[in-house]
Amino acid sequence: MTASFAPSVAPTAPEPIAVLREYRTLAPWSLRDLAAVAAAVLEASDVVPLNAAARARPTERTIRFYVTRGLVSPPEGRGTAAVYGYRHLLQVLAIKLRQMEGATLDTLSAEFAGMTGDVIERRVAAALGTTLPTPERLPLLRPAGSSRGKVGRALQQWLASPAPGTERSSTCRRIPVAPGLEVLVDEHHPVLRAMGGDVAVAEAVRQALAHLISGE
């Protein structure tokens, strides 16, 4: 009797751009957390710089300098209330990755002029490739005790469900989708930031319902 075995199929690794987009759910960040997240992504991706100018990981000071040079968009808010989002992370990563290839800040100013967020996202994803870690594998999320424990705990709150009995108080946002249909979304839920607001969430729900109704 001859045994027959079906060939094993290795699991397909997620596309780098899909992994990169998972970081949207962690935003917004303070300047300190943005610098820490960008540095951790570069370190975990094993990106090796080609010149000395890129060896230093992004710091709060360097990000402020990038903002003054117009390489990074200004944050929302001012002073201690300033917050940075997913686009800021992409810009910082793009700068460091291009610097590692030998590009100067003057070169980057010309390259980034008028460049859309989609283009920057694709370039960063392509440069980091399959080495890009998912948020839960980020070194920042290691147990507290290291110098990044505080940042790690802050990010971990968005990655883990709250323990029973410890849920934080919140307010649900009512989003109209279609006549007779509304969705309730916790205002703290990262989907609101990841999708870009109420309009995008409503459109995503409408598209999902259209697929269900059509039988797809």
C-alpha positions as CSV (number, residue, x, y, z in Angstrom):
1,M,0.0,0.0,0.0
2,T,1.4,3.4,-1.0
3,A,0.8,6.3,1.3
4,S,0.0,9.6,-0.3
5,F,0.5,12.9,1.4
6,A,-0.6,16.3,0.2
7,P,2.3,18.8,0.0
8,S,2.5,21.1,2.9
9,V,1.9,24.7,2.1
10,A,3.9,27.3,4.0
11,P,1.9,30.1,5.5
12,T,2.0,33.2,3.4
13,A,3.8,36.1,5.1
14,P,1.8,39.3,5.2
15,E,2.8,42.1,2.8
16,P,5.1,44.7,4.3
17,I,2.7,47.5,3.6
18,A,-0.1,45.6,5.5
19,V,2.3,45.1,8.5
20,L,3.2,48.8,8.4
21,R,-0.4,49.9,8.4
22,E,-0.9,48.0,11.7
23,Y,1.1,50.9,13.4
24,R,-1.8,53.3,12.6
25,T,-3.7,51.8,15.5
26,L,-1.0,52.9,17.9
27,A,-1.2,56.5,17.0
28,P,-1.3,59.3,18.1
29,W,2.0,59.6,19.9
30,S,3.8,62.2,21.9
31,L,7.1,63.4,20.4
32,R,9.0,61.1,22.8
33,D,6.9,58.0,21.8
34,L,7.2,58.8,18.1
35,A,11.0,58.9,18.4
36,A,11.0,55.6,20.3
37,V,8.6,53.8,17.9
38,A,10.6,54.9,14.8
39,A,13.9,53.9,16.4
40,A,12.5,50.5,17.5
41,V,11.1,49.7,14.0
42,L,14.5,50.5,12.5
43,E,16.3,48.4,15.0
44,A,14.0,45.4,14.8
45,S,14.1,45.5,11.0
46,D,17.9,45.1,11.1
47,V,18.4,48.1,8.8
48,V,22.1,48.7,8.4
49,P,23.2,52.3,7.5
50,L,25.7,53.0,4.8
51,N,27.0,56.3,6.3
52,A,27.7,57.9,9.6
53,A,24.9,60.5,9.3
54,A,22.3,57.8,9.6
55,R,23.8,55.7,12.4
56,A,22.0,57.7,15.1
57,R,18.4,56.6,15.5
58,P,15.8,59.4,15.4
59,T,15.5,61.5,18.6
60,E,13.1,64.1,19.8
61,R,15.6,66.8,18.9
62,T,16.2,65.5,15.3
63,I,12.4,65.2,14.7
64,R,11.9,68.8,15.8
65,F,14.7,69.7,13.3
66,Y,13.0,67.8,10.6
67,V,9.8,69.7,11.2
68,T,11.6,73.0,11.0
69,R,13.2,71.9,7.7
70,G,9.7,70.9,6.3
71,L,10.7,67.2,6.0
72,V,8.1,66.2,8.7
73,S,4.7,67.7,8.9
74,P,3.9,69.9,12.0
75,P,2.2,68.0,14.8
76,E,-1.4,68.6,15.9
77,G,-1.4,70.9,18.9
78,R,1.5,72.7,20.5
79,G,3.9,72.3,23.3
80,T,3.1,69.4,25.6
81,A,-0.2,68.9,23.9
82,A,1.4,68.2,20.5
83,V,0.6,64.8,19.0
84,Y,2.0,62.9,16.0
85,G,0.2,60.4,13.8
86,Y,0.9,57.6,11.3
87,R,2.0,60.0,8.6
88,H,4.7,61.5,10.9
89,L,6.0,58.0,11.6
90,L,6.2,57.3,7.8
91,Q,8.1,60.6,7.3
92,V,10.6,59.9,10.0
93,L,11.2,56.4,8.8
94,A,11.5,57.6,5.2
95,I,14.1,60.2,6.2
96,K,16.3,57.7,8.1
97,L,16.0,55.1,5.4
98,R,17.1,57.5,2.7
99,Q,19.9,58.8,4.8
100,M,21.1,55.3,5.2
101,E,21.4,55.2,1.4
102,G,23.5,58.3,1.5
103,A,20.9,61.0,0.8
104,T,21.5,64.4,2.3
105,L,18.8,66.6,3.9
106,D,18.9,68.9,0.9
107,T,18.3,66.0,-1.4
108,L,15.4,64.8,0.7
109,S,13.8,68.3,0.7
110,A,13.6,68.1,-3.0
111,E,12.4,64.5,-3.1
112,F,9.7,64.9,-0.5
113,A,8.3,68.1,-2.0
114,G,4.7,67.3,-2.9
115,M,5.1,63.6,-2.2
116,T,1.8,62.1,-1.1
117,G,1.4,59.9,2.0
118,D,0.6,56.9,-0.1
119,V,3.9,57.1,-2.0
120,I,5.9,57.6,1.2
121,E,4.1,54.6,2.7
122,R,4.9,52.4,-0.3
123,R,8.6,53.4,-0.3
124,V,9.0,52.7,3.5
125,A,7.3,49.4,3.2
126,A,9.5,48.4,0.2
127,A,12.7,49.5,2.0
128,L,11.9,47.6,5.2
129,G,10.5,44.6,3.4
130,T,9.8,41.3,5.2
131,T,12.0,42.2,8.1
132,L,9.4,44.8,9.3
133,P,8.0,43.5,12.6
134,T,4.4,43.6,13.6
135,P,3.6,45.9,16.5
136,E,3.3,43.0,19.0
137,R,6.9,42.0,18.1
138,L,8.3,45.5,18.6
139,P,11.1,45.6,21.2
140,L,9.2,48.4,22.9
141,L,6.7,45.9,24.0
142,R,9.0,43.8,26.1
143,P,8.3,43.7,29.8
144,A,8.9,46.9,31.8
145,G,12.3,47.2,33.4
146,S,14.3,48.6,30.4
147,S,14.6,52.2,29.6
148,R,11.7,51.9,27.2
149,G,9.3,50.2,29.7
150,K,7.1,53.3,30.1
151,V,6.6,53.7,26.3
152,G,6.0,50.0,26.0
153,R,3.3,50.0,28.6
154,A,1.6,52.9,26.8
155,L,1.6,51.2,23.5
156,Q,0.6,47.8,24.9
157,Q,-2.7,49.4,26.0
158,W,-3.8,49.6,22.4
159,L,-2.7,46.0,21.6
160,A,-4.2,44.1,24.4
161,S,-7.9,43.9,25.5
162,P,-8.5,45.3,29.0
163,A,-8.8,42.7,31.8
164,P,-12.4,42.1,33.0
165,G,-13.4,44.7,35.5
166,T,-10.7,47.2,34.4
167,E,-12.4,48.6,31.4
168,R,-12.0,52.4,31.2
169,S,-15.0,54.6,31.0
170,S,-15.8,55.8,27.5
171,T,-18.4,57.3,25.3
172,C,-19.8,55.6,22.2
173,R,-19.9,57.6,19.0
174,R,-23.1,57.1,16.9
175,I,-22.2,56.9,13.2
176,P,-25.1,56.9,10.6
177,V,-24.4,54.4,7.8
178,A,-27.7,54.2,5.9
179,P,-31.4,54.8,6.5
180,G,-32.3,52.7,9.5
181,L,-28.7,51.7,10.2
182,E,-26.2,53.1,12.6
183,V,-23.1,51.8,14.3
184,L,-21.8,52.6,17.8
185,V,-18.0,52.9,18.1
186,D,-16.1,53.5,21.3
187,E,-14.4,56.9,21.0
188,H,-11.2,55.3,22.3
189,H,-11.3,52.5,19.7
190,P,-8.2,52.8,17.3
191,V,-10.4,52.1,14.3
192,L,-11.5,55.8,14.3
193,R,-7.9,56.9,13.9
194,A,-6.9,54.1,11.6
195,M,-9.8,54.7,9.2
196,G,-9.6,58.5,9.4
197,G,-12.9,59.3,11.1
198,D,-16.6,58.8,11.0
199,V,-17.1,59.2,7.2
200,A,-14.5,56.5,6.4
201,V,-15.9,54.1,9.0
202,A,-19.4,54.5,7.6
203,E,-18.2,53.9,4.1
204,A,-16.3,50.8,5.1
205,V,-19.4,49.4,6.8
206,R,-21.5,50.2,3.7
207,Q,-19.1,48.4,1.5
208,A,-19.1,45.4,3.8
209,L,-22.9,45.3,3.8
210,A,-22.9,45.5,0.0
211,H,-20.7,42.4,-0.2
212,L,-23.0,40.6,2.2
213,I,-26.1,41.5,0.3
214,S,-24.7,40.5,-3.0
215,G,-23.5,37.2,-1.6
216,E,-19.8,37.8,-2.2
